[in-house]
Amino acid sequence: MGKTERLTIDLPSHLVAGLRESVRSGAYRSESAAIEELLLAWYGPEGTKEPPIEQLRAFVAEGIADADAGRLIDADEVFDELEARYEAMIAKRDQ
């Protein structure tokens, strides 16, 4: 591990309880290790560095091409489909 810094944060009680339980259960060696893993998952191993502008332009161009080709799905349709799947899974589980 490289250089470290101390950080003091305020979290809701239920999140602190979950964090401490994760350490107690052995899922993480410390609260710091758990938070580090969460931040790495959030930002990726590269950290918070912004991607190169060329990469951003390529993503935008790809999205425009997908829209022009009709390859986009309405977000409400996706949500409705997922909601129906989860409701079916819950109904099956509760039988």
C-alpha angles and dihedrals in degrees: 000000000000129000114329134205131199116245128186116204137174117224134175112270094246091056092049090049091051092047093051092047090053089056093044091051091053095246088123131021092224144356089256091054091052093050091045091054092049092050092047089052090049099045101022126233091294091065124219096327111137116241117252114277089242090060091050091049090051091052091050092047090050091051092049091049091050091050092048090050092050093244096132124103121211111252092227090056091051092048092049091050093049092046091052091049093050093046089052091049091050092047090050091048092049094052 
